[in-house]
Amino acid sequence: MNKQLIECVPNISEGRDQAKIKQITDVVETVEGVKLLDVDPGKATNRTVITFVGEPENVIEAAFRLIKKASELIDMSKHSGEHPRFGATDVCPLVPISGITMEETVTYAHKLAKRIGEELSIPTYCYENAAQEPKRKNLANCRSGEYEGLKEKLTNPEWKPDFGPAEFNSKVKTTGATAVSARDFLIAYNINLNSTSTRRANAIAFDIREAGRNKMENGKPVLDQNGEPIRIPGKLKAVKGIGWFIDEYGIAQISYNLTNISITSMHVAFDETCKAATKRGLRVTGSELIGLIPLKAMLDAADYFLIKQQRSLGCSESEKIKIAIKSLGLDELKPFNPEEKIIEYILEDKSTKKLVDLSLTDFANETAGESMAPGGGSISAYVGSLGVALGTMVANLSSHKAGWDDRWEEFSNWAVKGKSYKNKLMFLVDEDTNAFNKIIDGFRMPKGTEEEQKLRAEAIENATKYATEVPFKVMETAFQSMEVMQAMLKDGMQTSLSDAGVGILCAKAAVTGAYFNVKINAKDIKDRTFADDLLKRGEEIYLRTVEIEQETINYINSKM
């Protein structure tokens, strides 16, 4: 079963006093197993967005400690800022990341909210998926009136907190209230305008956000038969937004919450805002990401803009990140560091150095050393990755060739395929070495008793099977990758014929080298049915690869 992970994104009502912010965020790291991912303060909003992740019980413990510390250090009676707020810890959403359902996350949200109310005596409202009645689902409803209206709100039976005191006592006067939720991944995203007008920024926000704006006649809202304002919906679903002026930057911004990026993505919100701004005589100059973002959202943005440019989608991940940053203007106001803003990059274990992260020189030296790993299997995988990288290069060059503009998508599709094969082979470089190490670990197991001998034999057998499956996967993937080079030989730029040919030769070397590893490892497998099946399939792949290599050599020689 996968480890359960949830993300917590508390927003505290302090964005200027770095010492206070540090004291508050430091308590997160006192909880074992919780990783503090990001601290993003805003001076104008006087608000800091904090992000941490871990297993559920640990996360809600860290959240409780953070809320407690914030209530001790922040006095809401003295607070001012551009962002709507009603508490020292204004909101504390829990977000399911992996191995956990939304329903389970809701249970943890209620557990946290109950503890905040009972142990800290802070009025606590549950919103979004944790809401216990429909009108509390929307955060704006829970927070309406903000801190200044909290005293009156707490006396209204309809707005009695879900947990904690329903009175504006001396303690609540300083802490305010807190809203706890379980919600989908939300992106807080601001778009910059070449204007200082909050009114015009709001007009664009109303054009775009799902709630839209009130229908007006003669300066007054048009009401329905129940006396409620009739609304004109905005263009995009799952988007909340307001306009504001940020003194820190001297510009107006549209501040969005993208509440479900599978419905409305960051790049769609950006592009539609550009269109709405242009219609109103304004121009979008860039944007600002508050907090963190999943890698997929950045890659999707890059693909979106590459398609608009009719450029190949088969470029590297790092190149796509650069394209997304520049297309969205994420670095206009301050530097955008992907290593600090993309969740997967932050969570990546950097303590163990992978072979594929070494320089070419270091990789060669590591291979040449006294250790048996990396060996032929890892080298075969790496050679295969170089081969399909050449095929991908030809596809990318062909997609950008002058006069072939109507074929860019054809070559882009081949480049994307090539990139996928390359990534799989790069993974197998390290996995082949890991598989060999598992065999060594098996041989190091104790063998003093009959039971230990049995467990040791099972571990060695399973490790040997896996150490045979990995080079077979290298064979299979390198063989399949040859389709990219074959297509480029036939349809790609003929000036790059030799490059595609070298790609085929590398793929053949990868298949042959990996086949040798399959054969040498399979001889030690006790389960001969398993071993013979791999050997049979491996031989078929090898023989077909030899044929393709010879066909390629003959074809290239006929063209030169």
Sequence and secondary structure as in RCSB ss.txt:
>XXXX:A:sequence
MNKQLIECVPNISEGRDQAKIKQITDVVETVEGVKLLDVDPGKATNRTVITFVGEPENVIEAAFRLIKKASELID
MSKHSGEHPRFGATDVCPLVPISGITMEETVTYAHKLAKRIGEELSIPTYCYENAAQEPKRKNLANCRSGEYEGL
KEKLTNPEWKPDFGPAEFNSKVKTTGATAVSARDFLIAYNINLNSTSTRRANAIAFDIREAGRNKMENGKPVLDQ
NGEPIRIPGKLKAVKGIGWFIDEYGIAQISYNLTNISITSMHVAFDETCKAATKRGLRVTGSELIGLIPLKAMLD
AADYFLIKQQRSLGCSESEKIKIAIKSLGLDELKPFNPEEKIIEYILEDKSTKKLVDLSLTDFANETAGESMAPG
GGSISAYVGSLGVALGTMVANLSSHKAGWDDRWEEFSNWAVKGKSYKNKLMFLVDEDTNAFNKIIDGFRMPKGTE
EEQKLRAEAIENATKYATEVPFKVMETAFQSMEVMQAMLKDGMQTSLSDAGVGILCAKAAVTGAYFNVKINAKDI
KDRTFADDLLKRGEEIYLRTVEIEQETINYINSKM
>XXXX:A:secstr
    EEEE  EES SS HHHHHHHHHGGGGSTT EEEEEEEETTTTEEEEEEEE HHHHHHHHHHHHHHHHHH  
GGG   SS   BSEEEEEEEEEES  HHHHHHHHHHHHHHHHHHH   EEEEETT SSGGGSSHHHHTTTTGGGH
HHHHH GGG  SBS SS  HHHHHHB EEEEE    EEEEEEES   HHHHHHHHHHHSTT EE EETTEE B T
TS B EE  S TTEEEEEEEETTTTEEEEEEEES TTTS HHHHHHHHHHHHHHTT  EEEEEEES B HHHHHH
HHHHHHHHTT  S S HHHHHHHHHHHHTTTSSS   HHHHBHHHHHS  SS  GGGS HHHHHHHHHSSSS S 
HHHHHHHHHHHHHHHHHHHHHHHHT TT GGGHHHHHHHHHHHHHHHHHHHHHHHHHHHHHHHHHHHHTS  SSH
HHHHHHHHHHHHHHHHHHHHHHHHHHHHHHHHHHHHHHHHHS GGGHHHHHHHHHHHHHHHHHHHHHHHHHHTT 
S HHHHHHHHHHHHHHHHHHHHHHHHHHHHHHHH 
